[in-house]
Amino acid sequence: ASLLAAERAAEVLAGVHLGEDGRLARASLGGTASSAPGILEDYAAVALGFLRLGGVWTDRAGGLLEQVREHFTDGMGGFHDTAADAEALVPRPADVHDGPTASGWALAASALLAAFEATGEETYKDDAWRAIARAEPAMSANPRFTSGLHSAAETLVRVQR
């Protein structure tokens, strides 16, 4: 029963928040998506949810991760919190630190690893490795505030065995 409810929720989320261009809206009200564009944590968290459902949702998750690769990467292995074509902010945020929830960076690394586990596509694992390696100085300096990335790093070690 809970899997059926999760699939129904995913269908509603995809139907309302996911545009024809593969981009996510940040919020909705009454079944209508807002004009606010999704941020990194939105893409990564939704991709993780879709991957946990499996089946046809795996392809949808792959599409979201392609959006992450196209619009959120920093060119050095890490991620920005906002898309490259979002409203210009100075500086463009790229925070590895967790708050009450895992950072977008940690969620993206976790989603990439989950996609690797679901599909066997090595580029997902490679991208996750680069993201974790890029964040390692912050992880070492602030382990209490980077637990999401530490969890992704543990997953990376497990999937490499």
Secondary structure, DSSP 4 states (H G I P E B T S, - for coil): -HHHHHHHHHHHHHHHHB-TTSPBBS-EETTEE-SSBP-HHHHHHHHHHHHHH-THHHHHHHHHHHHHHHHTB-SSS-B-SS-TTSS--SSPP-----SSS--HHHHHHHHHHHHHHHH--HHHHHHHHHHHHHHHHHHHH-GGG-HHHHHHHHHHHHHH-
